[in-house]
Amino acid sequence: MASCTVLHLLVLVLPSIILALTNANLEGDALYALRRAVKDPGHVLQSWDPNLVDPCTWFHVTCDGDNRVTRLDLGNAKLSGSLVPELGKLVRLQYLELYMNELVGPIPRELGNLKSLVSLDLYHNNLTGTIPASLSKLSNLKFLDLSNNDLCGTIPASGSFSKFTEESFVNNSRLEGPELMGSVRYGAAGSCK
């Protein structure tokens, strides 16, 4: 009878454990993809070991009670390289802080999958390309700072972007309207080419 109860308990609990480990592995893989895509002269990502199942033990990573990544704090970390689309797999991420680094290239459209995102700080990098329209669908986004990059194209005006002021986008000389507070005009900035 006792062995039947233990077996029944295993059948109930084991799927939850496997799901938790799978989520941790997916999130760890996503974060490790970022580590591979950047140079880290200050060794701030040294604890990011892909052999550890749980990225919640890594420095600069915060997780919730379910061991899901909710915050990535890498502001002013002297990282150089590019953002990776795999970051879009961190579905419970609320804070993505990558400001004041030397990141280049486009903002991945997959960041639009981060439905829990509250704060996106990518200011003072060298990011190029357009602002992905997918970011405007982030209904929980309250803080956005893409200033001081080299972004181009048109600023999305719908969804969550309707509440952000020009301060979120300043010093992107090739970025065009919509008119924000009357200071950014269509045709006032350069093209994306």
KEKE-3310 file (N, C-alpha, C; in steps of 0.2 Angstrom, whole numbers, plus 5000, padded with zeros to 4 digits):
npx = (5004:5010:5020:5012:5006:5018:5022:5011:5011:5024:5020:5011:5019:5031:5029:5028:5041:5049:5044:5048:5062:5063:5059:5068:5080:5077:5077:5089:5097:5093:5099:5112:5114:5115:5126:5136:5135:5141:5155:5164:5173:5174:5171:5158:5149:5154:5149:5139:5136:5133:5131:5125:5109:5100:5097:5095:5104:5114:5124:5117:5105:5088:5075:5058:5047:5045:5056:5058:5065:5065:5071:5084:5099:5111:5116:5128:5139:5150:5149:5150:5144:5130:5112:5102:5089:5084:5082:5069:5062:5061:5049:5043:5050:5052:5060:5072:5088:5100:5107:5120:5131:5140:5133:5128:5120:5103:5088:5080:5065:5059:5059:5047:5039:5039:5029:5027:5035:5040:5049:5061:5077:5088:5097:5110:5119:5125:5115:5106:5096:5078:5065:5057:5040:5033:5036:5027:5016:5017:5009:5011:5022:5030:5040:5052:5067:5076:5085:5100:5106:5108:5096:5084:5071:5053:5045:5035:5018:5007:4998:5007:5017:5011:5011:5023:5035:5046:5058:5061:5067:5077:5091:5094:5097:5093:5080:5063:5047:5032:5025:5031:5027:5028:5041:5048:5048:5040:5051:5061:5072:5086:5086:5084:5094)
npy = (4994:5006:5008:5010:5022:5030:5029:5034:5047:5051:5050:5061:5072:5072:5077:5090:5094:5090:5100:5112:5111:5110:5123:5131:5127:5131:5145:5147:5143:5153:5165:5161:5162:5175:5178:5172:5180:5192:5202:5202:5211:5214:5203:5201:5191:5179:5170:5164:5149:5137:5123:5123:5120:5129:5145:5155:5156:5163:5178:5194:5191:5189:5180:5173:5165:5153:5150:5157:5168:5185:5197:5206:5212:5222:5234:5246:5238:5236:5228:5222:5219:5210:5211:5196:5186:5176:5181:5184:5173:5173:5173:5178:5189:5205:5216:5223:5227:5235:5246:5258:5251:5244:5239:5233:5233:5227:5229:5215:5208:5199:5202:5208:5197:5197:5198:5201:5212:5226:5236:5243:5246:5252:5262:5273:5265:5257:5254:5250:5251:5248:5252:5238:5235:5226:5228:5238:5231:5227:5227:5229:5237:5250:5259:5265:5267:5271:5280:5289:5281:5273:5272:5271:5275:5275:5280:5269:5272:5267:5256:5252:5262:5274:5281:5285:5298:5310:5309:5296:5293:5302:5309:5300:5302:5298:5294:5295:5304:5297:5313:5319:5327:5338:5340:5331:5328:5321:5316:5324:5317:5306:5292:5274:5268)
npz = (5000:5004:4995:4983:4986:4986:4973:4966:4971:4965:4951:4951:4955:4948:4934:4936:4941:4930:4921:4927:4927:4913:4909:4916:4910:4897:4899:4904:4893:4884:4891:4891:4877:4875:4883:4875:4864:4867:4872:4887:4896:4909:4916:4921:4918:4922:4931:4924:4920:4909:4912:4924:4930:4934:4930:4940:4950:4945:4944:4943:4938:4942:4950:4951:4963:4957:4951:4939:4927:4931:4930:4923:4926:4919:4917:4913:4912:4904:4893:4876:4860:4853:4855:4857:4849:4857:4869:4870:4874:4888:4896:4908:4911:4918:4920:4910:4909:4901:4899:4895:4889:4876:4866:4850:4833:4829:4838:4844:4837:4844:4857:4859:4863:4877:4887:4901:4903:4911:4912:4900:4897:4887:4884:4879:4871:4856:4847:4832:4817:4816:4827:4834:4829:4837:4850:4854:4858:4870:4884:4898:4899:4906:4908:4897:4889:4876:4872:4865:4855:4839:4832:4819:4807:4809:4824:4834:4836:4842:4854:4869:4866:4865:4876:4880:4880:4871:4878:4879:4867:4863:4855:4844:4830:4817:4819:4816:4818:4825:4828:4843:4857:4849:4845:4837:4820:4805:4792:4797:4801:4797:4785:4786:4779)
capx = (5000:5014:5023:5007:5006:5024:5021:5005:5014:5029:5016:5008:5024:5037:5028:5029:5048:5051:5042:5052:5068:5063:5059:5075:5085:5076:5079:5097:5099:5092:5103:5119:5115:5117:5133:5140:5135:5144:5162:5163:5180:5174:5169:5152:5145:5158:5145:5134:5138:5127:5131:5121:5102:5096:5101:5093:5110:5119:5124:5114:5099:5083:5070:5053:5047:5044:5063:5058:5069:5061:5075:5091:5103:5117:5118:5135:5143:5155:5147:5150:5141:5123:5107:5100:5082:5083:5079:5061:5060:5061:5042:5041:5055:5049:5065:5078:5092:5106:5109:5127:5135:5143:5129:5127:5115:5096:5084:5077:5058:5057:5058:5039:5036:5040:5022:5027:5040:5038:5055:5066:5082:5093:5100:5118:5122:5126:5110:5104:5090:5071:5061:5052:5033:5031:5037:5021:5011:5019:5004:5013:5028:5028:5047:5056:5072:5080:5089:5107:5108:5108:5090:5081:5064:5048:5044:5029:5014:5001:4999:5011:5021:5007:5011:5030:5037:5052:5063:5062:5070:5081:5098:5094:5097:5089:5073:5058:5041:5027:5027:5031:5027:5029:5048:5051:5044:5042:5056:5067:5078:5088:5083:5088:5098)
capy = (5000:5012:5009:5012:5029:5034:5029:5039:5054:5052:5052:5068:5077:5072:5081:5097:5094:5091:5106:5117:5110:5112:5130:5133:5125:5136:5152:5147:5143:5160:5169:5159:5164:5182:5178:5170:5186:5198:5202:5204:5212:5214:5196:5201:5185:5174:5165:5161:5142:5133:5117:5124:5119:5135:5152:5159:5156:5167:5185:5199:5187:5188:5175:5173:5159:5148:5150:5160:5174:5191:5203:5205:5219:5222:5241:5249:5232:5236:5223:5224:5214:5211:5207:5190:5185:5171:5184:5184:5167:5174:5176:5181:5195:5211:5221:5221:5233:5234:5252:5261:5246:5245:5235:5236:5230:5229:5227:5209:5209:5194:5206:5209:5191:5198:5201:5204:5217:5233:5241:5241:5251:5251:5269:5274:5259:5259:5250:5252:5248:5251:5250:5233:5236:5221:5231:5242:5226:5225:5231:5230:5241:5257:5263:5264:5272:5269:5286:5289:5275:5276:5269:5274:5273:5278:5277:5266:5276:5263:5252:5255:5267:5280:5284:5288:5305:5311:5308:5289:5292:5307:5307:5295:5307:5295:5292:5300:5305:5302:5319:5318:5333:5343:5341:5326:5329:5317:5319:5328:5313:5302:5286:5268:5265)
capz = (5000:5005:4988:4979:4988:4984:4966:4964:4972:4960:4945:4952:4956:4943:4928:4938:4942:4924:4918:4930:4924:4906:4909:4919:4904:4891:4901:4904:4886:4881:4894:4888:4870:4876:4885:4869:4859:4870:4875:4894:4898:4917:4919:4925:4917:4924:4935:4919:4918:4905:4915:4930:4927:4936:4930:4945:4954:4941:4946:4938:4936:4948:4948:4955:4967:4953:4948:4932:4927:4931:4930:4920:4927:4916:4915:4914:4913:4899:4888:4869:4856:4851:4858:4854:4849:4862:4875:4869:4878:4895:4896:4914:4912:4920:4919:4905:4910:4897:4897:4896:4887:4869:4862:4843:4830:4830:4844:4841:4837:4849:4863:4859:4867:4884:4889:4908:4904:4914:4911:4895:4897:4882:4882:4879:4867:4849:4843:4825:4814:4818:4834:4832:4831:4842:4857:4855:4860:4877:4888:4904:4898:4910:4907:4891:4887:4870:4870:4864:4851:4832:4829:4813:4805:4813:4831:4834:4840:4845:4860:4875:4864:4865:4883:4881:4878:4867:4882:4878:4861:4861:4853:4839:4825:4811:4821:4814:4821:4825:4832:4850:4860:4844:4843:4832:4814:4800:4787:4800:4803:4791:4783:4789:4774)
cpx = (5004:5018:5019:5006:5012:5024:5016:5008:5019:5025:5013:5014:5029:5035:5030:5037:5051:5050:5046:5059:5069:5063:5065:5080:5083:5078:5086:5100:5099:5097:5111:5120:5117:5124:5138:5140:5139:5151:5161:5170:5180:5172:5163:5147:5148:5154:5139:5136:5132:5127:5126:5114:5098:5099:5099:5099:5115:5118:5121:5107:5094:5078:5064:5052:5046:5051:5062:5061:5064:5064:5082:5094:5110:5119:5125:5140:5149:5155:5148:5148:5134:5118:5105:5092:5080:5080:5072:5058:5059:5054:5040:5046:5051:5054:5071:5082:5099:5109:5117:5132:5138:5139:5127:5122:5108:5093:5080:5069:5055:5056:5050:5036:5036:5034:5022:5032:5037:5043:5060:5071:5088:5097:5107:5121:5124:5121:5107:5098:5083:5069:5056:5045:5030:5032:5031:5015:5012:5015:5006:5019:5026:5034:5050:5061:5077:5084:5096:5109:5108:5102:5088:5074:5059:5046:5037:5024:5008:5003:5003:5015:5017:5008:5018:5031:5044:5058:5066:5067:5075:5088:5099:5092:5093:5082:5068:5051:5038:5029:5026:5032:5029:5037:5051:5046:5045:5046:5061:5073:5080:5085:5087:5093:5105)
cpy = (5006:5013:5011:5020:5033:5034:5034:5046:5056:5054:5059:5073:5078:5076:5088:5099:5095:5097:5112:5117:5112:5120:5133:5132:5130:5143:5152:5147:5150:5165:5168:5161:5171:5182:5176:5176:5192:5197:5205:5205:5212:5208:5196:5195:5179:5168:5161:5154:5138:5126:5117:5124:5125:5141:5157:5160:5161:5174:5189:5196:5187:5184:5176:5167:5153:5146:5152:5166:5180:5197:5201:5212:5219:5229:5243:5243:5231:5230:5226:5218:5215:5208:5201:5189:5180:5174:5184:5178:5168:5177:5179:5187:5201:5217:5219:5228:5232:5241:5253:5255:5248:5240:5238:5231:5231:5226:5221:5210:5204:5197:5207:5203:5192:5201:5203:5210:5224:5238:5239:5247:5249:5257:5268:5267:5262:5255:5253:5249:5251:5249:5245:5235:5232:5223:5235:5238:5224:5230:5233:5235:5248:5262:5260:5269:5269:5275:5285:5282:5278:5272:5274:5272:5277:5275:5275:5271:5273:5259:5256:5261:5274:5284:5287:5294:5305:5309:5301:5288:5297:5305:5301:5299:5304:5292:5297:5299:5298:5308:5318:5325:5339:5344:5336:5326:5324:5320:5323:5324:5309:5296:5280:5265:5267)
cpz = (5000:4998:4983:4980:4985:4976:4963:4965:4967:4953:4945:4952:4950:4937:4930:4939:4935:4920:4921:4928:4917:4905:4911:4913:4898:4893:4901:4898:4883:4884:4891:4881:4870:4878:4879:4864:4861:4872:4882:4897:4906:4920:4923:4924:4918:4927:4930:4916:4915:4908:4922:4927:4929:4935:4935:4950:4951:4944:4940:4936:4942:4945:4953:4959:4963:4949:4940:4932:4926:4929:4928:4921:4925:4914:4917:4915:4908:4894:4881:4865:4854:4855:4854:4854:4854:4868:4875:4872:4885:4897:4902:4916:4913:4919:4915:4905:4907:4895:4898:4894:4880:4865:4855:4839:4831:4836:4841:4842:4842:4856:4864:4862:4874:4887:4896:4908:4906:4912:4905:4895:4893:4880:4883:4877:4860:4844:4837:4823:4817:4824:4832:4834:4836:4849:4859:4858:4867:4882:4895:4905:4901:4909:4901:4890:4882:4868:4869:4861:4844:4829:4824:4812:4809:4820:4831:4838:4843:4851:4866:4873:4865:4871:4884:4877:4874:4871:4881:4872:4859:4859:4849:4833:4818:4813:4819:4818:4823:4829:4839:4854:4856:4842:4838:4826:4809:4795:4791:4801:4796:4790:4787:4785:4775)
residu = (MET:ALA:SER:CYS:THR:VAL:LEU:HIS:LEU:LEU:VAL:LEU:VAL:LEU:PRO:SER:ILE:ILE:LEU:ALA:LEU:THR:ASN:ALA:ASN:LEU:GLU:GLY:ASP:ALA:LEU:TYR:ALA:LEU:ARG:ARG:ALA:VAL:LYS:ASP:PRO:GLY:HIS:VAL:LEU:GLN:SER:TRP:ASP:PRO:ASN:LEU:VAL:ASP:PRO:CYS:THR:TRP:PHE:HIS:VAL:THR:CYS:ASP:GLY:ASP:ASN:ARG:VAL:THR:ARG:LEU:ASP:LEU:GLY:ASN:ALA:LYS:LEU:SER:GLY:SER:LEU:VAL:PRO:GLU:LEU:GLY:LYS:LEU:VAL:ARG:LEU:GLN:TYR:LEU:GLU:LEU:TYR:MET:ASN:GLU:LEU:VAL:GLY:PRO:ILE:PRO:ARG:GLU:LEU:GLY:ASN:LEU:LYS:SER:LEU:VAL:SER:LEU:ASP:LEU:TYR:HIS:ASN:ASN:LEU:THR:GLY:THR:ILE:PRO:ALA:SER:LEU:SER:LYS:LEU:SER:ASN:LEU:LYS:PHE:LEU:ASP:LEU:SER:ASN:ASN:ASP:LEU:CYS:GLY:THR:ILE:PRO:ALA:SER:GLY:SER:PHE:SER:LYS:PHE:THR:GLU:GLU:SER:PHE:VAL:ASN:ASN:SER:ARG:LEU:GLU:GLY:PRO:GLU:LEU:MET:GLY:SER:VAL:ARG:TYR:GLY:ALA:ALA:GLY:SER:CYS:LYS)
# end
